[in-house]
């Protein structure tokens, strides 16, 4: 659009296995710290566990915490960090007009109920009747065996008072891309002035690990870098929220930009066609300006699923740009992965430099030059491709 406005990132809230907040993540990344990995708690699978967090700091009421599943606490906490970072925490006038776009899965299964059903169903003469009875007797009012996806947005609204419009997207990695894309698009088009966008994921749960294992997609120990050796998805607990804002709105309240979000693009390749992922991702990178290699780096949010990650790695290798794998550092957070990658990309652009490469990740090379642009790539583990561009806000 010819009259598109700029969109600033004025707040970042981030929690992962590396810690909480931009400063902790930058210190871990710039020091070349090894990824935090758990290979025994959910053996034989690899998990990046959430760093220790005192949820009281952003969710002061214990009653609020108790009624949330872990993924909701992670997301609500990260959202609070983002509001703090943007300087609008507790500002009712601004929060009442702050739009919210959240990426969320279907929530967490009731593992006790699932386990009881799986244990007893094989003993039943009429398994179908037994299953229906169990579903009816164990169904929580207004919910199902998993928490509803829009409860995260509801809890952010209750705890932090964000009461503008609210949208929740479901659909694995693509929902994270689209949550950011919709927030960015509305501000760029002038239909919104400020938005809170992001998502959260709890990887320390056996129900999701089971789903990945059944698809033969869960990474088995030992851990391996996903671009060099994509042998499975190393899931990671993480939450990331960004405050997106028009320059006019931010300037009026005296806020400075961390970085500029210059575009978000989402696509869905026909994955049954050979070369489709490479073609789609290549076009998205071209749209994002990857051919302009000056002071630009690629941040990969690759899942680690073998086929799509091999395709993503091939495109990244052909780009000639310096590459950094977000997933190697914090794991893969599905719906939260694009917001997490964007948060790290914005952090590096704001610092004006790239963190060092990781040993064993063959696509990562040293880069000592100034950094003013970062392109994030996110190819879903079984569908969806996304790209976003972050630039220095001068």
C-alpha positions, 0 to 999 in steps of 0.5 A: 500500500502506497500510504502505509505507515511505519510500525515500531516495536516499542516493547518486548516481553520474552521468556524462554530457557535462557531467562526472562527479558531482553537483557538476559537473552542478549547476555546469554546469546552474546556470550555464546552460552550453550543452549539449556537442554533437558534430555532426561526429564522426558527421555528419550526426547529433547526439551528446552525447559523454561528458566525459573520464573517468579510468576508473582511479579507479573501475575500478583494474584494467586487465584489468577495463577491457579486457574491458568494452565502453565502455557497461560501463565507463561503467556500472561507473564510475557505480555506483562513484560512487554507492557512494562518494556513499552512503558504502558503497564497500568496506563488504563487510557492506553490499555483500553485502546490497545488491540490484542492478537494472540497465537495459541494452541488448544491448550493442555490436555487433562493427563489424568483423565486421558490416562484413566481412559487409555488404561480402562478402555481396552477392558471394556466390552463396548469401548465406544460407549465407555469413551462417550460416558467418560467424555461426558462425565469428565467434561469441564463446564464450557471447556473440553479436555484441553483448555480453550485457546482464547483463555490466554487473551482473556487472562491477559485482559483480566490481569493486565487490563488490555481491553481493546479489540482481541483476536486469537489465532490457532494453527501451529507456527502459522498462527504466530506469523499471522498474529504478528501480521494482522497486528502489523497490517492494522497499524500500517493501514491506520486502523489501529494505533497500538497492539500487543501481539504474541504467543506462548507454549509449554513444551514440558508436557507429555501430551504434545510430546506424544503427538510429535512422537507418534508422527516421528517428529520429536527430537531424540537425545542427543540434541543436535543443531536443527539446520545442520542435522534436522532429526526432529523437533526440539520443543521449547517452553517460551512466551513472547509478546511485542508491543507494536505502535504507530510512530505518531502514537508512540511519539505523542507519549514520548516512547522510543522505538526498539526497532521497526517492523517493516513487513510480515508475509505468510504463505502455504506451499503445496507440500506434496509437490517437490520443491514447493517449500523452497520456491515459496520461501525463496519468493517470500525472502525476495519480497522481504528484500533478502537480495539487499545483503548489506548489514542484513542477517537471517534468523531461522525459526526452523522446526527441526522436522526433517523435510521442511527444515532441509528445504529451509536450510537449502534456501538459507544457504543459497542466500549468502547472508549470515544465518542464526538459528533461533530454535537451536538457542531456545527450542521450538515453541510452535505458535510462539516461535515467530514472536520469539524469533522476532523478539530476538531479531529486534533485540539484535537490530537494536544492538546493531550486531549479531551474536556469535555462531553456535558450534556444530551449526554449519550454516552459521558463520562469524559476522562482525559487521554492523547489523541494521536489518534482520529477516526471520524465516519460519517454516512450519513442521507440516504446513505454513511458511512465514517471513518477517522483516525487522529494521533499525528505526533511525 
